[in-house]
Amino acid sequence: MIDTDPVTDGTAAVEGRESPLYRLPRNMVFSGTITAATLALAKSVVDSYVTWTKERSNRFGKASADHYQLGALGAASADIDASVLVLFNDLEWAWDEVAAGRQISYSDRARIRRNQVRASTRAVNAADSVFRISGGSQLQSSLPMQRRWRDAQAAMHHVQNLEGPIYYAYGMDLFGHPLEKSPVKI
């Protein structure tokens, strides 16, 4: 379903709202804020992991020198950084398009939403990977890493982070199939 409301599709010129911000598709911007929050939560899990790991040791020595720990940390950090870059790149591209007076097509909105839900999933999976190796003591709800991990999990339950419907809409559009009955707003 393509949103045709001028307030949300960026076609209406409203006095006092000349900024390109007001011409960006509402659902793309709203979902982008959910994605940004999800990425921040995932990053906070990794940051908590780093703080915890600096002081942690096990029977093999310092956790901060363990190749399994460092491998998981490197991959998780790269995935979160990549997710942030994709989010910012897409929003910057969309801003430039509307600033130049162009509309954001349904296909571009579907691509951006596809990237947003994938970025959220990739980042939270990255946070999961370091949480899993942080040790059983981190399961205590009073510890920052556990609380942040739980919040990142909760963020994935927001409707804007549900992958299936977005991937469906993207694929239907990519192959030129009609979307009249699609429950997805892009």
C-alpha positions, 0 to 999 in steps of 0.5 A, spaced: 500 500 500 502 506 497 501 512 502 498 517 498 496 522 504 500 529 502 502 530 509 506 523 509 508 523 502 512 529 501 508 532 496 505 538 500 508 545 501 506 547 508 508 554 510 513 554 515 515 547 513 520 548 507 526 544 510 527 538 506 525 534 512 518 535 511 518 532 504 521 526 506 516 520 507 513 520 514 514 512 514 521 512 512 523 517 517 519 514 523 522 507 521 529 510 521 528 513 528 526 506 530 532 503 527 537 508 530 535 507 537 535 499 535 542 500 533 544 504 539 542 499 544 546 494 540 552 498 540 551 499 548 551 492 549 558 491 545 560 497 549 558 494 556 561 488 553 568 491 552 567 495 559 566 488 562 571 484 559 577 489 561 577 486 568 575 479 566 579 473 567 578 466 567 582 460 567 586 461 561 588 468 563 585 475 561 579 475 557 581 481 553 587 477 550 582 471 548 582 470 541 575 467 541 573 474 545 576 478 540 574 475 534 567 475 536 568 483 538 571 485 532 565 481 528 560 485 532 563 491 532 564 491 524 557 489 523 554 494 528 558 500 524 556 497 517 549 498 520 550 505 522 553 507 515 547 504 511 542 507 515 546 514 515 547 513 507 540 511 505 537 517 509 543 522 507 541 520 500 533 521 501 535 528 504 539 530 497 533 527 493 528 531 496 532 537 497 533 537 489 525 537 489 525 530 487 520 525 490 522 518 493 519 513 489 516 507 492 522 502 490 527 507 493 522 507 499 522 499 499 529 499 498 531 503 504 526 500 509 529 493 507 536 496 509 533 499 515 530 492 518 536 488 516 541 493 519 537 492 526 537 485 525 544 485 523 546 489 529 542 486 534 545 479 532 552 482 533 550 484 540 547 477 541 554 474 539 558 478 545 553 477 550 553 469 549 560 469 550 560 474 556 559 469 561 553 467 566 554 472 571 552 477 566 545 474 566 543 478 572 538 483 571 542 488 575 548 488 570 548 494 565 550 489 559 544 484 561 539 490 561 541 493 555 541 486 551 534 485 554 532 492 551 535 491 544 531 484 544 525 488 546 526 493 540 526 487 535 519 486 537 517 493 534 513 493 528 518 497 524 523 492 525 519 486 523 523 483 517 518 479 513 513 484 511 518 489 508 522 483 505 515 481 502 514 488 499 521 489 497 520 483 493 514 484 490 516 491 488 522 488 485 519 483 480 513 488 478 508 485 482 502 489 484 501 491 492 494 493 492 493 488 498 499 488 501 498 490 509 505 493 508 506 501 508 513 503 506 
